[in-house]
Amino acid sequence: MSNTMPIPKYHQVYLVLKERLVEGDVGAKLPSETALMKRFDVGRVTIRRALELLANEGLITRRAGRGTVSTVGQTSPIELSTTRRKQIRSGLLENLVTVSLGTRIQVIELSTIAAPMQVAQALQIESGTRVQKAIRVRHTTNGPLSHITTYIPAIWADQFDQNALSSEPILVLLEKVGLKIGRAEQHISARLADATIAPRLGVAVGSALLSVRRLVFDDQERPMQWLHGLYRPDRYDYELKLSRVGDVDARVWVSNEITARFD
């Protein structure tokens, strides 16, 4: 059986452009329709349908004389999710590091770039500050597990290279350069695998993935790592145990134990 799905061309273009917008790789103004047609090797109708989907989500605006402009910097996912993200206990961070030691890392990309606006906002640095961008695929014995993109201020990340990233968890490497892990804020949602991510994770285009955005702070409350991970739900299990607190009239559920398991 084929491992691809009949995803319309316009939707594939939409998925790729959406990822580029969210990651800050597109810039304030998108290329013209003609340029996008050449880039994706599709017709104008396909491009316009993809842009219409992006506009409906509020990710772009299209105005005569101005072209197609990104609005992600004005209403970035990081800003929108701030009140929804939950503080993660250090126990979970330790659990993630411990479990990751039993996996293998493939480094897809490693570069030093000027921080896109969304990344700069998350890391609380000036836009354009040098950051290390790493794209890695984590594998278990059963195959690819996750596709992870991380951004770390270059002042710290310059001290480890591709070989280090292939052999040790980033949080361990950051501790080796003198930083101490404090806490993390995490936002979990769902996303569809696009034409770039799908083959790297060994899934069909359009498959559902678990999307995790995590901002890690050191013990001085300085953001040290911003991460976007896409996980195969058949190989990643995220468990949250809850306990009741309070009296009968004001009883709420709070986190008691959080664990993550890879298969």
C-alpha positions in Angstrom: 0.0 0.0 0.0 1.3 3.5 -0.8 2.4 5.6 2.1 1.2 8.8 0.5 -2.3 10.3 0.7 -4.1 12.2 -2.1 -3.5 15.6 -0.5 -4.4 18.4 -3.0 -1.5 20.4 -4.3 -2.9 23.6 -2.9 -3.1 22.1 0.6 0.5 20.9 0.4 1.6 24.4 -0.6 -0.4 25.8 2.3 1.2 23.4 4.8 4.7 24.3 3.7 4.1 28.1 3.7 2.4 27.9 7.1 5.4 26.2 8.6 7.7 28.8 7.0 5.6 31.6 8.4 5.4 30.2 11.9 9.1 29.5 12.0 9.9 33.0 10.7 11.7 31.8 7.6 9.6 33.8 5.1 10.1 37.4 6.2 7.6 40.2 6.5 6.6 40.0 2.8 5.9 36.8 0.9 7.2 36.3 -2.6 4.9 37.2 -5.5 2.4 34.7 -6.9 4.6 34.2 -9.9 7.6 33.4 -7.7 5.6 31.0 -5.7 4.3 29.3 -8.8 7.9 28.7 -9.9 9.0 27.6 -6.5 6.3 24.9 -6.1 5.9 24.2 -9.8 2.1 24.7 -9.8 -0.4 27.0 -11.4 -1.8 30.4 -10.2 -5.1 28.9 -9.0 -3.2 26.5 -6.7 -1.2 29.3 -5.2 -4.2 31.5 -4.7 -6.1 28.7 -2.9 -3.2 28.1 -0.6 -2.9 31.8 0.2 -6.6 32.0 0.8 -6.3 29.3 3.5 -3.4 31.3 5.1 -5.5 34.5 5.0 -8.5 32.7 6.6 -6.2 31.7 9.5 -5.0 35.3 9.9 -1.4 34.4 9.1 -1.2 36.8 6.1 -3.0 39.8 4.7 -3.3 40.6 1.0 -3.7 44.2 -0.2 -3.5 45.8 -3.5 -0.2 47.5 -4.0 1.3 45.9 -0.9 1.3 42.3 -2.0 1.1 39.5 0.6 2.3 40.4 4.0 2.9 38.1 7.0 1.0 39.0 10.2 2.8 36.3 12.3 5.0 38.9 13.9 2.0 40.8 15.1 0.1 37.8 16.5 2.7 35.2 16.8 1.9 31.7 18.1 4.3 32.4 21.0 2.3 35.4 22.1 -1.1 33.8 21.7 -0.1 30.7 23.7 1.6 32.5 26.6 -1.5 32.3 28.8 -2.3 28.8 27.8 1.2 27.3 28.3 1.7 25.4 31.6 4.7 25.5 33.8 6.5 22.1 33.7 8.2 20.8 36.8 11.9 20.0 36.6 11.0 16.3 37.1 9.6 16.2 33.6 12.8 17.8 32.2 14.9 15.2 33.9 12.6 12.5 32.6 13.0 13.8 29.0 16.7 13.9 29.2 16.9 10.4 30.8 14.6 8.8 28.2 16.3 10.6 25.3 19.6 8.9 26.2 18.2 5.7 24.7 17.6 7.2 21.3 19.7 8.1 18.3 19.9 11.6 16.9 20.2 12.5 13.2 21.2 16.2 12.6 19.5 17.5 9.5 20.6 21.1 9.7 22.9 23.1 11.9 23.4 26.8 11.3 23.9 30.2 13.0 21.3 32.7 11.9 19.8 36.1 12.8 16.9 35.3 15.2 13.5 35.6 13.5 11.1 37.9 15.3 9.1 35.1 16.9 12.3 33.4 18.2 13.7 36.7 19.5 10.5 37.3 21.4 10.5 33.9 23.0 14.2 34.1 24.0 13.8 37.7 25.1 16.6 38.9 22.9 16.9 41.6 20.2 15.6 40.6 16.8 18.5 39.7 14.6 20.7 38.5 17.5 22.7 35.4 16.5 21.1 32.1 17.5 22.0 28.5 16.7 19.2 26.7 14.7 19.3 23.0 14.8 17.0 20.6 13.1 17.2 17.0 14.3 15.3 13.8 13.9 15.3 11.5 16.9 15.1 7.7 16.3 14.2 4.8 18.5 14.8 1.1 17.6 11.4 1.1 15.9 12.2 4.1 13.6 11.9 7.9 13.6 10.2 9.3 16.6 10.3 13.1 16.4 11.4 16.1 14.3 12.8 18.8 16.5 13.8 22.4 15.7 15.7 24.3 18.4 16.9 27.8 18.8 19.6 28.7 21.3 21.5 32.0 21.8 24.8 31.6 19.9 26.7 32.9 22.9 26.1 29.5 24.5 25.5 27.2 21.5 28.7 28.2 19.8 30.4 25.9 22.3 29.1 22.7 20.9 29.0 21.3 17.3 27.2 18.8 15.2 29.1 15.8 16.7 28.0 16.9 20.1 24.4 17.4 19.0 24.4 13.9 17.6 25.6 12.2 20.8 24.0 14.1 23.7 20.7 15.9 24.6 20.9 19.7 24.2 20.0 20.3 27.8 23.0 18.2 28.9 25.2 20.2 26.6 23.9 23.5 28.0 24.7 22.3 31.5 28.2 21.4 30.4 28.8 25.0 29.4 27.8 26.2 32.9 24.1 26.8 32.7 21.6 25.3 35.2 18.2 24.2 34.0 15.4 26.0 35.9 11.9 25.5 34.5 10.1 25.2 31.3 6.8 26.3 29.7 5.1 24.0 27.3 2.3 24.2 24.8 0.9 21.0 23.2 -1.3 20.9 20.1 -1.8 18.9 16.9 -0.5 19.4 13.4 -0.5 17.6 10.1 2.7 16.3 8.5 3.7 18.3 5.4 5.7 17.2 2.4 9.0 18.0 4.2 8.3 16.5 7.6 6.4 13.4 6.5 9.3 11.5 4.8 11.6 12.4 7.7 9.3 10.8 10.2 8.2 7.9 7.9 4.6 8.9 7.8 2.1 9.9 5.0 1.6 13.5 4.1 -1.4 14.8 6.1 -0.8 12.4 9.0 -1.6 13.8 12.5 1.4 14.6 14.7 1.8 15.8 18.2 3.1 19.4 18.2 5.1 20.5 21.2 6.5 24.0 21.8 8.8 24.3 24.8 10.6 27.3 26.2 13.3 26.3 28.7 14.7 28.8 31.3 17.8 28.6 33.4 17.9 29.0 37.2 18.2 32.7 36.7 15.0 32.9 34.7 16.8 33.5 31.4 15.3 31.8 28.4 17.9 29.4 27.1 16.2 27.2 24.5 13.1 27.5 22.4 12.0 24.2 20.9 9.4 23.0 18.4 9.0 19.3 18.3 6.7 17.2 16.1 6.2 13.7 17.4 4.7 10.5 16.0 1.7 9.8 18.3 2.2 6.0 17.8 5.7 6.2 19.3 5.4 9.0 21.9 3.3 8.8 25.0 2.7 11.8 27.2 1.1 11.0 30.6 -0.3 13.5 33.1 -1.5 12.3 36.5 -3.9 14.5 38.4 -4.9 14.8 42.0 -7.8 16.6 43.6 -7.2 19.5 46.1 -9.4 21.8 48.0 -12.7 21.4 49.8 -16.0 20.2 48.4 -17.0 23.6 47.2 -13.7 24.5 45.5 -12.1 21.3 44.3 -9.7 21.4 41.4 -7.4 19.0 39.6 -3.7 19.7 39.7 -0.7 17.9 38.2 0.8 15.3 40.4 3.2 13.5 38.1 4.2 14.0 34.5 6.0 11.5 32.4 7.0 11.1 28.8 7.7 7.7 27.1 9.2 6.9 23.7 8.5 3.6 21.9 
